[in-house]
Amino acid sequence: MDRKTPSLYEILTGNFTGDLPLEVVNEEDQVILSVLDNIQRILNARAGTISHLPDYG
């Protein structure tokens, strides 16, 4: 599977972290920023904040 698009979350919001619009970033960099944004969300989540995944965060 050769998927080179931002995550669904970024597509729905229309931007990356910091209100950086998707349109101003080239396709290759969108993938990198998407991965970085998702890793940041995971690492910033506190354990227990998601009831169905108690070990998440």
NUDOKOL-168030 format. One record per atom (N, C-alpha, C): residue in one letter; x, y, z; atom name. Coordinates in Angstrom, 3 decimals. Layout:
BEGIN
@aa=A; east=X; north=Y; up=Z; at=CA
...
//
This chain:
BEGIN
@aa=M; east=0.849; north=-1.183; up=0.000; at=N
@aa=M; east=0.000; north=0.000; up=0.000; at=CA
@aa=M; east=0.888; north=1.238; up=0.000; at=C
@aa=D; east=0.716; north=2.072; up=-0.974; at=N
@aa=D; east=1.545; north=3.268; up=-1.130; at=CA
@aa=D; east=0.703; north=4.498; up=-0.809; at=C
@aa=R; east=0.477; north=4.722; up=0.483; at=N
@aa=R; east=-0.390; north=5.830; up=0.919; at=CA
@aa=R; east=0.462; north=7.001; up=1.362; at=C
@aa=K; east=0.370; north=8.104; up=0.654; at=N
@aa=K; east=1.162; north=9.286; up=0.989; at=CA
@aa=K; east=0.254; north=10.483; up=1.183; at=C
@aa=T; east=-0.614; north=10.371; up=2.175; at=N
@aa=T; east=-1.527; north=11.463; up=2.491; at=CA
@aa=T; east=-1.508; north=11.706; up=3.993; at=C
@aa=P; east=-1.923; north=12.874; up=4.419; at=N
@aa=P; east=-2.032; north=13.133; up=5.859; at=CA
@aa=P; east=-3.070; north=12.193; up=6.481; at=C
@aa=S; east=-3.084; north=12.124; up=7.797; at=N
@aa=S; east=-4.059; north=11.271; up=8.483; at=CA
@aa=S; east=-5.464; north=11.841; up=8.322; at=C
@aa=L; east=-6.447; north=11.015; up=8.614; at=N
@aa=L; east=-7.842; north=11.442; up=8.519; at=CA
@aa=L; east=-8.100; north=12.656; up=9.406; at=C
@aa=Y; east=-7.510; north=12.675; up=10.595; at=N
@aa=Y; east=-7.687; north=13.803; up=11.519; at=CA
@aa=Y; east=-7.245; north=15.115; up=10.863; at=C
@aa=E; east=-6.081; north=15.104; up=10.222; at=N
@aa=E; east=-5.572; north=16.321; up=9.584; at=CA
@aa=E; east=-6.388; north=16.695; up=8.348; at=C
@aa=I; east=-6.864; north=15.708; up=7.637; at=N
@aa=I; east=-7.710; north=15.992; up=6.476; at=CA
@aa=I; east=-9.014; north=16.653; up=6.925; at=C
@aa=L; east=-9.604; north=16.136; up=8.008; at=N
@aa=L; east=-10.867; north=16.701; up=8.505; at=CA
@aa=L; east=-10.691; north=18.105; up=9.076; at=C
@aa=T; east=-9.581; north=18.336; up=9.796; at=N
@aa=T; east=-9.360; north=19.672; up=10.365; at=CA
@aa=T; east=-8.799; north=20.637; up=9.339; at=C
@aa=G; east=-8.153; north=20.108; up=8.292; at=N
@aa=G; east=-7.600; north=20.954; up=7.241; at=CA
@aa=G; east=-6.258; north=21.570; up=7.570; at=C
@aa=N; east=-5.668; north=21.140; up=8.692; at=N
@aa=N; east=-4.360; north=21.693; up=9.046; at=CA
@aa=N; east=-3.586; north=20.740; up=9.949; at=C
@aa=F; east=-2.318; north=21.069; up=10.116; at=N
@aa=F; east=-1.449; north=20.347; up=11.030; at=CA
@aa=F; east=-1.410; north=21.104; up=12.350; at=C
@aa=T; east=-0.682; north=20.582; up=13.321; at=N
@aa=T; east=-0.522; north=21.259; up=14.603; at=CA
@aa=T; east=0.014; north=22.663; up=14.371; at=C
@aa=G; east=-0.502; north=23.609; up=15.120; at=N
@aa=G; east=-0.077; north=24.995; up=14.961; at=CA
@aa=G; east=-0.839; north=25.723; up=13.874; at=C
@aa=D; east=-1.972; north=25.160; up=13.449; at=N
@aa=D; east=-2.817; north=25.773; up=12.410; at=CA
@aa=D; east=-2.100; north=25.975; up=11.083; at=C
@aa=L; east=-1.179; north=25.078; up=10.755; at=N
@aa=L; east=-0.495; north=25.113; up=9.466; at=CA
@aa=L; east=-1.395; north=24.430; up=8.437; at=C
@aa=P; east=-1.927; north=25.190; up=7.458; at=N
@aa=P; east=-2.849; north=24.612; up=6.474; at=CA
@aa=P; east=-2.186; north=23.533; up=5.616; at=C
@aa=L; east=-2.948; north=22.511; up=5.275; at=N
@aa=L; east=-2.434; north=21.429; up=4.435; at=CA
@aa=L; east=-1.940; north=21.949; up=3.086; at=C
@aa=E; east=-2.630; north=22.946; up=2.551; at=N
@aa=E; east=-2.337; north=23.429; up=1.198; at=CA
@aa=E; east=-0.959; north=24.070; up=1.058; at=C
@aa=V; east=-0.377; north=24.558; up=2.148; at=N
@aa=V; east=0.906; north=25.259; up=2.039; at=CA
@aa=V; east=2.104; north=24.320; up=2.184; at=C
@aa=V; east=1.840; north=23.028; up=2.389; at=N
@aa=V; east=2.912; north=22.050; up=2.574; at=CA
@aa=V; east=2.887; north=21.084; up=1.396; at=C
@aa=N; east=4.071; north=20.808; up=0.804; at=N
@aa=N; east=4.091; north=19.885; up=-0.331; at=CA
@aa=N; east=3.762; north=18.465; up=0.129; at=C
@aa=E; east=3.370; north=17.598; up=-0.810; at=N
@aa=E; east=2.875; north=16.257; up=-0.495; at=CA
@aa=E; east=3.855; north=15.429; up=0.322; at=C
@aa=E; east=5.112; north=15.465; up=-0.035; at=N
@aa=E; east=6.124; north=14.673; up=0.664; at=CA
@aa=E; east=6.254; north=15.113; up=2.122; at=C
@aa=D; east=6.251; north=16.410; up=2.349; at=N
@aa=D; east=6.370; north=16.930; up=3.711; at=CA
@aa=D; east=5.088; north=16.730; up=4.517; at=C
@aa=Q; east=3.946; north=16.631; up=3.844; at=N
@aa=Q; east=2.688; north=16.383; up=4.549; at=CA
@aa=Q; east=2.740; north=15.056; up=5.294; at=C
@aa=V; east=3.320; north=14.044; up=4.664; at=N
@aa=V; east=3.424; north=12.725; up=5.298; at=CA
@aa=V; east=4.302; north=12.805; up=6.536; at=C
@aa=I; east=5.423; north=13.485; up=6.432; at=N
@aa=I; east=6.345; north=13.624; up=7.564; at=CA
@aa=I; east=5.676; north=14.383; up=8.703; at=C
@aa=L; east=5.030; north=15.499; up=8.396; at=N
@aa=L; east=4.346; north=16.283; up=9.426; at=CA
@aa=L; east=3.201; north=15.498; up=10.059; at=C
@aa=S; east=2.507; north=14.707; up=9.262; at=N
@aa=S; east=1.411; north=13.904; up=9.781; at=CA
@aa=S; east=1.918; north=12.888; up=10.799; at=C
@aa=V; east=2.998; north=12.210; up=10.475; at=N
@aa=V; east=3.586; north=11.232; up=11.400; at=CA
@aa=V; east=4.041; north=11.930; up=12.678; at=C
@aa=L; east=4.728; north=13.057; up=12.544; at=N
@aa=L; east=5.190; north=13.799; up=13.722; at=CA
@aa=L; east=4.023; north=14.260; up=14.590; at=C
@aa=D; east=2.962; north=14.760; up=13.968; at=N
@aa=D; east=1.786; north=15.206; up=14.721; at=CA
@aa=D; east=1.148; north=14.055; up=15.492; at=C
@aa=N; east=1.030; north=12.897; up=14.843; at=N
@aa=N; east=0.404; north=11.753; up=15.501; at=CA
@aa=N; east=1.263; north=11.209; up=16.636; at=C
@aa=I; east=2.569; north=11.177; up=16.456; at=N
@aa=I; east=3.460; north=10.755; up=17.543; at=CA
@aa=I; east=3.342; north=11.721; up=18.710; at=C
@aa=Q; east=3.279; north=13.007; up=18.417; at=N
@aa=Q; east=3.145; north=14.012; up=19.473; at=CA
@aa=Q; east=1.838; north=13.826; up=20.244; at=C
@aa=R; east=0.744; north=13.546; up=19.537; at=N
@aa=R; east=-0.540; north=13.316; up=20.209; at=CA
@aa=R; east=-0.474; north=12.097; up=21.127; at=C
@aa=I; east=0.169; north=11.034; up=20.660; at=N
@aa=I; east=0.294; north=9.817; up=21.469; at=CA
@aa=I; east=1.136; north=10.076; up=22.707; at=C
@aa=L; east=2.275; north=10.732; up=22.533; at=N
@aa=L; east=3.173; north=10.971; up=23.661; at=CA
@aa=L; east=2.608; north=11.980; up=24.657; at=C
@aa=N; east=1.737; north=12.862; up=24.212; at=N
@aa=N; east=1.151; north=13.856; up=25.110; at=CA
@aa=N; east=-0.118; north=13.370; up=25.809; at=C
@aa=A; east=-0.594; north=12.192; up=25.438; at=N
@aa=A; east=-1.806; north=11.656; up=26.066; at=CA
@aa=A; east=-1.456; north=11.086; up=27.440; at=C
@aa=R; east=-2.296; north=11.353; up=28.405; at=N
@aa=R; east=-2.092; north=10.828; up=29.758; at=CA
@aa=R; east=-2.720; north=9.440; up=29.869; at=C
@aa=A; east=-2.052; north=8.581; up=30.603; at=N
@aa=A; east=-2.600; north=7.247; up=30.845; at=CA
@aa=A; east=-3.951; north=7.379; up=31.530; at=C
@aa=G; east=-4.928; north=6.620; up=31.050; at=N
@aa=G; east=-6.259; north=6.645; up=31.640; at=CA
@aa=G; east=-7.215; north=7.639; up=31.016; at=C
@aa=T; east=-6.758; north=8.455; up=30.062; at=N
@aa=T; east=-7.657; north=9.442; up=29.459; at=CA
@aa=T; east=-8.617; north=8.823; up=28.454; at=C
@aa=I; east=-8.281; north=7.659; up=27.959; at=N
@aa=I; east=-9.155; north=6.958; up=27.020; at=CA
@aa=I; east=-9.698; north=5.729; up=27.738; at=C
@aa=S; east=-10.975; north=5.744; up=28.066; at=N
@aa=S; east=-11.560; north=4.701; up=28.918; at=CA
@aa=S; east=-11.458; north=3.294; up=28.322; at=C
@aa=H; east=-11.572; north=3.158; up=27.013; at=N
@aa=H; east=-11.522; north=1.829; up=26.416; at=CA
@aa=H; east=-10.090; north=1.338; up=26.184; at=C
@aa=L; east=-9.078; north=2.207; up=26.393; at=N
@aa=L; east=-7.667; north=1.821; up=26.310; at=CA
@aa=L; east=-6.941; north=2.356; up=27.543; at=C
@aa=P; east=-7.086; north=1.701; up=28.684; at=N
@aa=P; east=-6.530; north=2.242; up=29.929; at=CA
@aa=P; east=-5.007; north=2.383; up=29.936; at=C
@aa=D; east=-4.294; north=1.591; up=29.144; at=N
@aa=D; east=-2.830; north=1.674; up=29.118; at=CA
@aa=D; east=-2.308; north=2.675; up=28.093; at=C
@aa=Y; east=-3.208; north=3.295; up=27.347; at=N
@aa=Y; east=-2.806; north=4.263; up=26.323; at=CA
@aa=Y; east=-2.295; north=5.532; up=26.992; at=C
@aa=G; east=-1.192; north=6.039; up=26.466; at=N
@aa=G; east=-0.652; north=7.291; up=27.001; at=CA
@aa=G; east=0.581; north=7.096; up=27.830; at=C
//
